[in-house]
Amino acid sequence: MIVFDTDSTDGLETSHFDFIIIGGGTSGLVVASRLSEDPSINVLVLEAGTNRLNDPRISVPALAISAFEDPDFDWNFKTTPQEQLNGREMLANKGRTLGGSSAINMGMVIYPSCSGMNAWEELGNPGWGWDGFSPYIRKFQKATPPSKESEEHFGDVGYKQEDQGSDGPVQVSFADHYMPYYGAWMKTFEMLGYPQADNPINGTGTGPFINPSAVDPVTHTRSHSAAAYLTAETRARPNLRVVTGALVKALLLEKGTDGVEASTVVFSKGQEVYSVSVGREVILAAGATQTPQILELSGIGDGELLQRHGIETVINNPYVGRNMQEHGIIPYSFEVADGLPSADMARDPDVAAAAMTSYEKDGSGPLGYIQFAAAFMPCVDLPQEQRNEMVESIKALIKNPETPRALQKQLEAQAKLLEIPEETTAQFILAPFQLNPREEIPKRAFGPSHPGNFISICTVLSYPLSRGSVHIGSNKAEHAPVIDVGTLSNPVDLELHARHCMWADRVAATEPFASLLKKGGYRLHSQEPVDLERAKELCKELVMSNYHFCGTCAMMPEEDGGVVDSRLKVYGTTNIRVVDASVFPLIPRGNIQATVFAVAEKAADIIKGDI
Ligand SMILES: Cc1cc2nc3c(=O)[nH]c(=O)nc-3n(C[C@H](O)[C@H](O)[C@H](O)COP(=O)(O)OP(=O)(O)OC[C@H]3O[C@@H](n4cnc5c(N)ncnc54)[C@H](O)[C@@H]3O)c2cc1C
């Protein structure tokens, strides 16, 4: 039982804090923990959400979805109706508790690619290419090799301890047991010409792999950022203060000769409003949907937008909140052969109770781990002529004077990636349960709402060209930001994703995977395989949020449409930085939390270097 009082506001307004970190989520707690390693530096973390460090809905890895929609854990945002997706609103759930989204996410640990990271550097960010960034992928983690049983099951999974991080805070481990689909996954891709990938932490190659998760292999608990970085030793530091239920409303800004300085952070807790003075810096870590909101509420953003909401413009930067990127995920769910398992079996209360009993006894059983596998794949069936057409359409967009400058630069990098036929264009994910994108309520979409036992093959575009935005809809922090995610709004994304979905059907029809599925069984996406045009329609109908929102305060040169520089400082300010997923100039090739952890670790070193 962790006892950690984060409720008190006593003496806050008269205390001195060198750094005030806004958001005690994935990135915020990394930076808080690293900066407070120096006892002479006083750090305050203001987290709008709860302190639920002892709650099983966070700590039990396989209970992830149970926290959805509960305001004690989840902001439960939705996007605006997406015209290009037949007017659907997408889910935009986000962690609202210590640990942020890492406390409620699916736990998959997936690494970015060399080429994707090098594109960050090429976009004008020295030090952020693969060589400068990859040490931080190892710094955040303590990796444990797969169990003997897994090795017997899979053979060599390409894991090498010397490639991994071995003394970082976040526990990264593999499941204890795997259902039969995982071995078949590896073999089926091989049958299709794509053998096992190189260890993905090295950032290269294509093919299938068994991915680890952020789970402590000894306690079988989730290793989210609060569990990993707010250790007993860190929590006891007299120079670190964490306050939960503290909703930051705005920063008070003053214009100085060197630029704009944040002097005060204003937040509310319950009915009270508090003002805390900034010693050195404000570090924004409120996530890609709320960091831009806080900047705009403080007067940093598009002047016209701010004026519409009665906010005085202090720094006019129209790129704040633009450039939103999100992968989107399309699940194809297949009924499994009679007698084979699936996580859908947990709908039976006796099965669920047995799993809980086993977990409570010694952490064993299916609740104690998260079982996924993945593959990075090029677009196999894309004829060269179509590839050329796609590249040409990107080039036309780059030349279009209406395309924002930041996007032009990013598209140049993305066109280069698409020109390489063997470069990853999608991530495939094997999930051991059904997904129901036609259901609007999250628990029904992610739960076993359809009778029968299923597994899902999901496809995710690695480097989507589509862009969205997030902006304030009012001048109040209490109101949800307006999230216009833009998924599949670029026709190239739609065609690429449709082609990958068709390939998911091919995986399902290839041995040995095919024999694990029920002959003539139910397919939740569509009963029969479909042609390209129908696959595009299905994409619009089925694409779900993958919750990988990023890019809304992009790190790029100011003249190219950036919001922060490569030391993560907001342009025009002397003491405001951003350290969360907002700063990604380009989304990485797969799930993004490993990149978020690594960005925050690198940010902490940058900030320390500037003290
Ligand atoms: C449901 C879900 C599933 C996911 N699954 C995976 C996965 O399996 N693998 C993977 O790699 N990635 C996954 N992700 C993505 C990943 O978890 C996030 O990209 C990452 O955690 C974001 O980190 P962050 O620091 O940018 O923001 P967050 O972790 O969201 O932290 C932001 C924090 O700021 C707080 N905050 C916001 N506004 C304010 C304010 N005004 N005042 C004070 N505090 C504020 C929030 O409450 C939150 O705690 C998933 C995300 C979600 C939501």
The ligand as an SDF file (V2000), in Angstrom:
LIG
                    3D

 53 58  0  0  0  0  0  0  0  0999 V2000
   -6.1760    4.2510  -23.9500 C   0  0  0  0  0  0  0  0  0  0  0  0
   -4.7530    4.4060  -24.3940 C   0  0  0  0  0  0  0  0  0  0  0  0
   -4.0420    3.2940  -24.8430 C   0  0  0  0  0  0  0  0  0  0  0  0
   -2.7170    3.4450  -25.2710 C   0  0  0  0  0  0  0  0  0  0  0  0
   -1.9730    2.3300  -25.5380 N   0  0  0  0  0  0  0  0  0  0  0  0
   -0.6380    2.4550  -25.7750 C   0  0  0  0  0  0  0  0  0  0  0  0
    0.2080    1.3200  -25.8640 C   0  0  0  0  0  0  0  0  0  0  0  0
   -0.2250    0.1700  -25.6910 O   0  0  0  0  0  0  0  0  0  0  0  0
    1.5230    1.5250  -26.1410 N   0  0  0  0  0  0  0  0  0  0  0  0
    2.0410    2.7480  -26.3410 C   0  0  0  0  0  0  0  0  0  0  0  0
    3.2220    2.8670  -26.6580 O   0  0  0  0  0  0  0  0  0  0  0  0
    1.2760    3.8670  -26.2290 N   0  0  0  0  0  0  0  0  0  0  0  0
   -0.0420    3.7380  -25.9030 C   0  0  0  0  0  0  0  0  0  0  0  0
   -0.8100    4.8460  -25.7190 N   0  0  0  0  0  0  0  0  0  0  0  0
   -0.2010    6.1770  -25.9280 C   0  0  0  0  0  0  0  0  0  0  0  0
    0.6470    6.6510  -24.7520 C   0  0  0  0  0  0  0  0  0  0  0  0
    0.1570    6.1450  -23.5300 O   0  0  0  0  0  0  0  0  0  0  0  0
    0.6400    8.1800  -24.7180 C   0  0  0  0  0  0  0  0  0  0  0  0
    1.0330    8.6750  -25.9700 O   0  0  0  0  0  0  0  0  0  0  0  0
    1.5940    8.7560  -23.6780 C   0  0  0  0  0  0  0  0  0  0  0  0
    1.3810    8.1410  -22.4470 O   0  0  0  0  0  0  0  0  0  0  0  0
    1.3890   10.2710  -23.5960 C   0  0  0  0  0  0  0  0  0  0  0  0
    2.2610   10.8060  -22.6350 O   0  0  0  0  0  0  0  0  0  0  0  0
    2.2430   12.3720  -22.3230 P   0  0  0  0  0  0  0  0  0  0  0  0
    3.2140   12.6090  -21.2560 O   0  0  0  0  0  0  0  0  0  0  0  0
    2.3690   13.1090  -23.5960 O   0  0  0  0  0  0  0  0  0  0  0  0
    0.7450   12.6630  -21.7920 O   0  0  0  0  0  0  0  0  0  0  0  0
   -0.0710   11.9780  -20.6170 P   0  0  0  0  0  0  0  0  0  0  0  0
    0.5760   10.7420  -20.1410 O   0  0  0  0  0  0  0  0  0  0  0  0
   -1.4750   11.8760  -21.0900 O   0  0  0  0  0  0  0  0  0  0  0  0
    0.0290   13.0200  -19.4220 O   0  0  0  0  0  0  0  0  0  0  0  0
   -0.6160   14.2610  -19.3940 C   0  0  0  0  0  0  0  0  0  0  0  0
   -0.9990   14.5510  -17.9490 C   0  0  0  0  0  0  0  0  0  0  0  0
   -1.3210   15.9220  -17.8390 O   0  0  0  0  0  0  0  0  0  0  0  0
   -2.4580   16.0630  -17.0230 C   0  0  0  0  0  0  0  0  0  0  0  0
   -3.1010   17.3400  -17.3770 N   0  0  0  0  0  0  0  0  0  0  0  0
   -3.7360   17.6480  -18.5230 C   0  0  0  0  0  0  0  0  0  0  0  0
   -4.1790   18.9220  -18.4840 N   0  0  0  0  0  0  0  0  0  0  0  0
   -3.7930   19.4330  -17.2980 C   0  0  0  0  0  0  0  0  0  0  0  0
   -3.9590   20.7030  -16.6770 C   0  0  0  0  0  0  0  0  0  0  0  0
   -4.6140   21.7140  -17.2610 N   0  0  0  0  0  0  0  0  0  0  0  0
   -3.4420   20.8900  -15.4210 N   0  0  0  0  0  0  0  0  0  0  0  0
   -2.7590   19.8800  -14.7900 C   0  0  0  0  0  0  0  0  0  0  0  0
   -2.6080   18.6540  -15.3370 N   0  0  0  0  0  0  0  0  0  0  0  0
   -3.1030   18.4310  -16.5830 C   0  0  0  0  0  0  0  0  0  0  0  0
   -3.2880   14.8360  -17.3600 C   0  0  0  0  0  0  0  0  0  0  0  0
   -4.2430   14.5420  -16.3740 O   0  0  0  0  0  0  0  0  0  0  0  0
   -2.2210   13.7620  -17.5100 C   0  0  0  0  0  0  0  0  0  0  0  0
   -1.9460   13.1110  -16.2940 O   0  0  0  0  0  0  0  0  0  0  0  0
   -2.1330    4.7310  -25.2990 C   0  0  0  0  0  0  0  0  0  0  0  0
   -2.8430    5.8480  -24.8430 C   0  0  0  0  0  0  0  0  0  0  0  0
   -4.1410    5.6960  -24.3790 C   0  0  0  0  0  0  0  0  0  0  0  0
   -4.8970    6.9010  -23.8780 C   0  0  0  0  0  0  0  0  0  0  0  0
  1  2  1  0
  2  3  1  0
  2 52  2  0
  3  4  2  0
  4  5  1  0
  4 50  1  0
  5  6  2  0
  6  7  1  0
  6 13  1  0
  7  8  2  0
  7  9  1  0
  9 10  1  0
 10 11  2  0
 10 12  1  0
 12 13  2  0
 13 14  1  0
 14 15  1  0
 14 50  1  0
 15 16  1  0
 16 17  1  0
 16 18  1  0
 18 19  1  0
 18 20  1  0
 20 21  1  0
 20 22  1  0
 22 23  1  0
 23 24  1  0
 24 25  2  0
 24 26  1  0
 24 27  1  0
 27 28  1  0
 28 29  2  0
 28 30  1  0
 28 31  1  0
 31 32  1  0
 32 33  1  0
 33 34  1  0
 33 48  1  0
 34 35  1  0
 35 36  1  0
 35 46  1  0
 36 37  1  0
 36 45  1  0
 37 38  2  0
 38 39  1  0
 39 40  1  0
 39 45  2  0
 40 41  1  0
 40 42  2  0
 42 43  1  0
 43 44  2  0
 44 45  1  0
 46 47  1  0
 46 48  1  0
 48 49  1  0
 50 51  2  0
 51 52  1  0
 52 53  1  0
M  END
$$$$
